[in-house]
């Protein structure tokens, strides 16, 4: 996670793993809960990845962005959650310096990709509602695939550079600790690139999206007296775009609600305040839990995902030409 910066002098202080102070039954329950959350996150997002990639009818710009978000959430469940939850339970890093580096890099990567993907979703919905003709002509699945690939490659290069210039690829991790070093200037740059800029874009564009959707709804009600075929098609198209905006708006709002506590804690609580670490830990877990919540949102609000779940669980997805089935 970004912004949990430490100074070079704080890294190699003497550290010993504390003795476990909880009973064996509580210890087992904590590990079972951690495993269940990680497994739910992996399985839920894997279903989203399979759904969007397998069914050609879902190869739309908006769904490609959902695919990208599900991939970052899948990595969160596979790599970040198991290590982070284990660290919280043990209060000690036991996986070595190499895995610590992998954990830090992947957590940085999925955070950047997730935030920027949600910003791209806001841009996509804004263009779809504000300029529908331009959107249908210019914003193709290929264009969104290129934008998504650029997002992942930019985040990869950015986070590698951020960790490298701060010396995090040098083995400075002491036994029982897994920390990373980010200086003040890098923290400020990171705050702008990964939090302030994309979140400002998200809030501004989605404010416009809901105003546009409300305006369209008023206009459609005013034109309901016209019963021509073309007007009917336009109403269906407009309704579809507004429905997609509302569905993705729920996703964006939940994302921001999970994201903000972590960044507020990172900005308000200095790293030196060890007594308040539990607040930071809780806010971090809440942010990671967004990766678990997203597939639940799809299942609750996306009819196509509900249909695909039935196809998957009844093994009809393995039928010949199942990728051409109508799931909308």
C-alpha positions as a Python dict, from the first residue, in 0.01 Angstrom:
ca = {
    (1, 'X'): (0, 0, 0),
    (2, 'X'): (118, 350, -76),
    (3, 'X'): (207, 626, 167),
    (4, 'X'): (313, 404, 457),
    (5, 'X'): (656, 562, 438),
    (6, 'X'): (947, 499, 673),
    (7, 'X'): (1291, 651, 704),
    (8, 'X'): (1613, 462, 643),
    (9, 'X'): (1708, 498, 1011),
    (10, 'X'): (1384, 330, 1123),
    (11, 'X'): (1432, 14, 917),
    (12, 'X'): (1705, -180, 1094),
    (13, 'X'): (1615, -127, 1455),
    (14, 'X'): (1630, -435, 1674),
    (15, 'X'): (1307, -628, 1641),
    (16, 'X'): (1185, -950, 1789),
    (17, 'X'): (865, -1130, 1710),
    (18, 'X'): (624, -1104, 2004),
    (19, 'X'): (493, -1411, 2174),
    (20, 'X'): (144, -1515, 2070),
    (21, 'X'): (-98, -1387, 2335),
    (22, 'X'): (-422, -1543, 2207),
    (23, 'X'): (-560, -1889, 2269),
    (24, 'X'): (-519, -2163, 2013),
    (25, 'X'): (-892, -2160, 1928),
    (26, 'X'): (-889, -1785, 1856),
    (27, 'X'): (-569, -1829, 1658),
    (28, 'X'): (-732, -2099, 1442),
    (29, 'X'): (-1047, -1890, 1392),
    (30, 'X'): (-839, -1594, 1275),
    (31, 'X'): (-655, -1808, 1020),
    (32, 'X'): (-977, -1969, 897),
    (33, 'X'): (-1136, -1625, 856),
    (34, 'X'): (-829, -1494, 671),
    (35, 'X'): (-827, -1797, 440),
    (36, 'X'): (-1202, -1764, 377),
    (37, 'X'): (-1177, -1394, 284),
    (38, 'X'): (-880, -1456, 54),
    (39, 'X'): (-1053, -1755, -110),
    (40, 'X'): (-1378, -1561, -156),
    (41, 'X'): (-1186, -1275, -316),
    (42, 'X'): (-1001, -1506, -555),
    (43, 'X'): (-1307, -1712, -654),
    (44, 'X'): (-1537, -1411, -696),
    (45, 'X'): (-1298, -1218, -917),
    (46, 'X'): (-1199, -1529, -1110),
    (47, 'X'): (-1566, -1572, -1202),
    (48, 'X'): (-1575, -1212, -1328),
    (49, 'X'): (-1256, -1264, -1531),
    (50, 'X'): (-1393, -1586, -1687),
    (51, 'X'): (-1729, -1424, -1761),
    (52, 'X'): (-1596, -1119, -1945),
    (53, 'X'): (-1320, -1305, -2129),
    (54, 'X'): (-1533, -1605, -2238),
    (55, 'X'): (-1858, -1448, -2360),
    (56, 'X'): (-1812, -1237, -2673),
    (57, 'X'): (-2129, -1042, -2603),
    (58, 'X'): (-1953, -892, -2299),
    (59, 'X'): (-1656, -762, -2497),
    (60, 'X'): (-1765, -401, -2456),
    (61, 'X'): (-1552, -104, -2343),
    (62, 'X'): (-1720, -85, -1999),
    (63, 'X'): (-1681, -459, -1937),
    (64, 'X'): (-1315, -456, -2041),
    (65, 'X'): (-1254, -202, -1765),
    (66, 'X'): (-1443, -428, -1523),
    (67, 'X'): (-1215, -712, -1639),
    (68, 'X'): (-908, -500, -1558),
    (69, 'X'): (-1043, -413, -1213),
    (70, 'X'): (-1124, -781, -1149),
    (71, 'X'): (-766, -879, -1245),
    (72, 'X'): (-619, -635, -993),
    (73, 'X'): (-867, -760, -732),
    (74, 'X'): (-770, -1118, -817),
    (75, 'X'): (-403, -1037, -754),
    (76, 'X'): (-504, -876, -426),
    (77, 'X'): (-672, -1199, -317),
    (78, 'X'): (-388, -1422, -440),
    (79, 'X'): (-84, -1231, -318),
    (80, 'X'): (-162, -930, -99),
    (81, 'X'): (-439, -1051, 132),
    (82, 'X'): (-277, -1380, 247),
    (83, 'X'): (51, -1211, 342),
    (84, 'X'): (-107, -902, 495),
    (85, 'X'): (-362, -1092, 704),
    (86, 'X'): (-94, -1336, 818),
    (87, 'X'): (123, -1042, 923),
    (88, 'X'): (-165, -897, 1125),
    (89, 'X'): (-228, -1230, 1299),
    (90, 'X'): (138, -1307, 1372),
    (91, 'X'): (254, -946, 1427),
    (92, 'X'): (570, -1069, 1260),
    (93, 'X'): (694, -1123, 902),
    (94, 'X'): (802, -1484, 856),
    (95, 'X'): (827, -1515, 476),
    (96, 'X'): (1172, -1370, 414),
    (97, 'X'): (1306, -1064, 235),
    (98, 'X'): (1233, -1182, -121),
    (99, 'X'): (864, -1240, -51),
    (100, 'X'): (854, -910, 136),
    (101, 'X'): (973, -735, -180),
    (102, 'X'): (715, -925, -390),
    (103, 'X'): (440, -840, -142),
    (104, 'X'): (527, -468, -137),
    (105, 'X'): (560, -444, -515),
    (106, 'X'): (233, -627, -587),
    (107, 'X'): (46, -424, -325),
    (108, 'X'): (175, -103, -487),
    (109, 'X'): (84, -232, -833),
    (110, 'X'): (-272, -342, -757),
    (111, 'X'): (-341, -17, -570),
    (112, 'X'): (-229, 197, -865),
    (113, 'X'): (-411, -16, -1124),
    (114, 'X'): (-733, -23, -922),
    (115, 'X'): (-749, 353, -863),
    (116, 'X'): (-662, 439, -1224),
    (117, 'X'): (-905, 177, -1361),
    (118, 'X'): (-1189, 329, -1159),
    (119, 'X'): (-1087, 669, -1301),
    (120, 'X'): (-1103, 519, -1653),
    (121, 'X'): (-1451, 382, -1573),
    (122, 'X'): (-1560, 735, -1478),
    (123, 'X'): (-1416, 872, -1806),
    (124, 'X'): (-1586, 594, -2004),
    (125, 'X'): (-1931, 659, -1851),
    (126, 'X'): (-1892, 1036, -1890),
    (127, 'X'): (-1814, 1006, -2262),
    (128, 'X'): (-2091, 749, -2316),
    (129, 'X'): (-2355, 982, -2172),
    (130, 'X'): (-2223, 1325, -2272),
    (131, 'X'): (-2120, 1238, -2631),
    (132, 'X'): (-2297, 913, -2729),
    (133, 'X'): (-2234, 948, -3104),
    (134, 'X'): (-1864, 1026, -3058),
    (135, 'X'): (-1842, 743, -2805),
    (136, 'X'): (-1995, 484, -3040),
    (137, 'X'): (-1764, 591, -3324),
    (138, 'X'): (-1434, 642, -3140),
    (139, 'X'): (-1440, 433, -2820),
    (140, 'X'): (-1411, 73, -2937),
    (141, 'X'): (-1307, -232, -2734),
    (142, 'X'): (-966, -207, -2902),
    (143, 'X'): (-920, 152, -2781),
    (144, 'X'): (-1013, 52, -2425),
    (145, 'X'): (-781, -251, -2440),
    (146, 'X'): (-494, -20, -2536),
    (147, 'X'): (-582, 222, -2255),
    (148, 'X'): (-603, -67, -2007),
    (149, 'X'): (-268, -210, -2120),
    (150, 'X'): (-111, 134, -2089),
    (151, 'X'): (-254, 164, -1736),
    (152, 'X'): (-93, -165, -1629),
    (153, 'X'): (242, -87, -1795),
    (154, 'X'): (250, 267, -1656),
    (155, 'X'): (176, 137, -1304),
    (156, 'X'): (443, -131, -1345),
    (157, 'X'): (711, 118, -1454),
    (158, 'X'): (602, 381, -1201),
    (159, 'X'): (602, 149, -899),
    (160, 'X'): (929, -18, -999),
    (161, 'X'): (1091, 326, -1028),
    (162, 'X'): (937, 444, -699),
    (163, 'X'): (1070, 146, -506),
    (164, 'X'): (1405, 136, -686),
    (165, 'X'): (1505, 501, -637),
    (166, 'X'): (1422, 468, -265),
    (167, 'X'): (1654, 166, -231),
    (168, 'X'): (1388, -96, -170),
    (169, 'X'): (1557, -354, -391),
    (170, 'X'): (1847, -362, -148),
    (171, 'X'): (1806, -619, 128),
    (172, 'X'): (1732, -391, 424),
    (173, 'X'): (1456, -599, 581),
    (174, 'X'): (1535, -717, 932),
    (175, 'X'): (1407, -1051, 1064),
    (176, 'X'): (1042, -1025, 1157),
    (177, 'X'): (984, -702, 965),
    (178, 'X'): (855, -617, 619),
    (179, 'X'): (880, -245, 549),
    (180, 'X'): (957, -24, 252),
    (181, 'X'): (1138, 308, 233),
    (182, 'X'): (971, 610, 73),
    (183, 'X'): (1119, 958, 122),
    (184, 'X'): (912, 1274, 164),
    (185, 'X'): (933, 1390, -198),
    (186, 'X'): (840, 1045, -331),
    (187, 'X'): (547, 1026, -89),
    (188, 'X'): (416, 1360, -213),
    (189, 'X'): (447, 1255, -578),
    (190, 'X'): (281, 924, -498),
    (191, 'X'): (-3, 1100, -318),
    (192, 'X'): (-71, 1312, -626),
    (193, 'X'): (-45, 1033, -886),
    (194, 'X'): (-219, 751, -703),
    (195, 'X'): (-474, 935, -491),
    (196, 'X'): (-547, 1304, -543),
    (197, 'X'): (-544, 1324, -925),
    (198, 'X'): (-746, 1008, -1007),
    (199, 'X'): (-991, 1060, -720),
    (200, 'X'): (-1050, 1421, -829),
    (201, 'X'): (-1123, 1295, -1182),
    (202, 'X'): (-1357, 1026, -1044),
    (203, 'X'): (-1558, 1266, -827),
    (204, 'X'): (-1586, 1543, -1088),
    (205, 'X'): (-1680, 1315, -1378),
    (206, 'X'): (-1931, 1108, -1183),
    (207, 'X'): (-2095, 1426, -1056),
    (208, 'X'): (-2138, 1525, -1422),
    (209, 'X'): (-2256, 1174, -1511),
    (210, 'X'): (-2543, 1183, -1263),
    (211, 'X'): (-2644, 1534, -1369),
    (212, 'X'): (-2644, 1420, -1735),
    (213, 'X'): (-2841, 1106, -1649),
    (214, 'X'): (-3101, 1316, -1465),
    (215, 'X'): (-3123, 1554, -1760),
    (216, 'X'): (-3169, 1264, -2003),
    (217, 'X'): (-3441, 1112, -1787),
    (218, 'X'): (-3633, 1442, -1788),
    (219, 'X'): (-3597, 1474, -2165),
    (220, 'X'): (-3714, 1116, -2223),
    (221, 'X'): (-4026, 1169, -2013),
    (222, 'X'): (-4102, 1482, -2216),
    (223, 'X'): (-4075, 1287, -2542),
    (224, 'X'): (-4285, 990, -2439),
    (225, 'X'): (-4572, 1118, -2650),
    (226, 'X'): (-4374, 1026, -2961),
    (227, 'X'): (-4414, 660, -3052),
    (228, 'X'): (-4198, 631, -3361),
    (229, 'X'): (-3965, 333, -3393),
    (230, 'X'): (-3656, 552, -3398),
    (231, 'X'): (-3759, 733, -3079),
    (232, 'X'): (-3819, 398, -2915),
    (233, 'X'): (-3470, 281, -3006),
    (234, 'X'): (-3319, 601, -2873),
    (235, 'X'): (-3510, 566, -2546),
    (236, 'X'): (-3387, 209, -2502),
    (237, 'X'): (-3029, 313, -2577),
    (238, 'X'): (-3047, 608, -2338),
    (239, 'X'): (-3203, 396, -2067),
    (240, 'X'): (-2930, 135, -2111),
    (241, 'X'): (-2654, 394, -2081),
    (242, 'X'): (-2812, 549, -1770),
    (243, 'X'): (-2857, 207, -1611),
    (244, 'X'): (-2491, 126, -1679),
    (245, 'X'): (-2390, 460, -1526),
    (246, 'X'): (-2590, 390, -1210),
    (247, 'X'): (-2452, 35, -1177),
    (248, 'X'): (-2094, 150, -1222),
    (249, 'X'): (-2166, 447, -997),
    (250, 'X'): (-2242, 206, -712),
    (251, 'X'): (-1910, 36, -780),
    (252, 'X'): (-1726, 370, -776),
    (253, 'X'): (-1894, 495, -456),
    (254, 'X'): (-1813, 171, -270),
    (255, 'X'): (-1455, 192, -397),
    (256, 'X'): (-1413, 549, -268),
    (257, 'X'): (-1568, 460, 69),
    (258, 'X'): (-1313, 179, 106),
    (259, 'X'): (-1023, 387, -24),
    (260, 'X'): (-1065, 712, 170),
    (261, 'X'): (-1017, 576, 527),
    (262, 'X'): (-676, 435, 438),
    (263, 'X'): (-545, 754, 279),
    (264, 'X'): (-691, 971, 555),
    (265, 'X'): (-516, 754, 815),
    (266, 'X'): (-192, 763, 615),
    (267, 'X'): (-199, 1141, 602),
    (268, 'X'): (-318, 1205, 959),
    (269, 'X'): (-135, 934, 1153),
    (270, 'X'): (247, 959, 1137),
    (271, 'X'): (440, 635, 1103),
    (272, 'X'): (613, 702, 1435),
    (273, 'X'): (282, 669, 1625),
    (274, 'X'): (305, 297, 1691),
    (275, 'X'): (11, 312, 1933),
    (276, 'X'): (-221, 398, 1642),
    (277, 'X'): (-100, 123, 1408),
    (278, 'X'): (-421, -71, 1467),
    (279, 'X'): (-622, 217, 1311),
    (280, 'X'): (-400, 208, 1003),
    (281, 'X'): (-426, -172, 991),
    (282, 'X'): (-806, -160, 1002),
    (283, 'X'): (-821, 101, 725),
    (284, 'X'): (-585, -109, 513),
    (285, 'X'): (-800, -420, 559),
    (286, 'X'): (-1110, -218, 462),
    (287, 'X'): (-941, -111, 140),
    (288, 'X'): (-838, -467, 57),
    (289, 'X'): (-1191, -588, 133),
    (290, 'X'): (-1311, -377, -159),
    (291, 'X'): (-1163, -650, -379),
    (292, 'X'): (-1394, -897, -205),
    (293, 'X'): (-1699, -669, -228),
    (294, 'X'): (-1674, -591, -601),
    (295, 'X'): (-1786, -937, -727),
    (296, 'X'): (-2075, -925, -477),
    (297, 'X'): (-2181, -593, -633),
    (298, 'X'): (-2173, -755, -979),
    (299, 'X'): (-2383, -1047, -853),
    (300, 'X'): (-2641, -814, -694),
    (301, 'X'): (-2675, -547, -964),
    (302, 'X'): (-2561, -702, -1294),
    (303, 'X'): (-2820, -940, -1449),
    (304, 'X'): (-2564, -1068, -1700),
    (305, 'X'): (-2336, -1182, -1419),
    (306, 'X'): (-2624, -1363, -1251),
    (307, 'X'): (-2702, -1548, -1578),
    (308, 'X'): (-2338, -1641, -1627),
    (309, 'X'): (-2308, -1776, -1274),
    (310, 'X'): (-2593, -2014, -1353),
    (311, 'X'): (-2421, -2122, -1675),
    (312, 'X'): (-2092, -2180, -1492),
    (313, 'X'): (-2240, -2371, -1199),
    (314, 'X'): (-2450, -2590, -1432),
    (315, 'X'): (-2141, -2651, -1652),
    (316, 'X'): (-2321, -2516, -1962),
    (317, 'X'): (-2024, -2288, -2010),
    (318, 'X'): (-1834, -2594, -2139),
    (319, 'X'): (-2085, -2650, -2422),
    (320, 'X'): (-1971, -2596, -2777),
    (321, 'X'): (-2009, -2232, -2890),
    (322, 'X'): (-2110, -2128, -2539),
    (323, 'X'): (-1908, -1810, -2589),
    (324, 'X'): (-2175, -1699, -2842),
    (325, 'X'): (-2466, -1742, -2602),
    (326, 'X'): (-2694, -1447, -2526),
    (327, 'X'): (-2626, -1339, -2168),
    (328, 'X'): (-2768, -986, -2177),
}
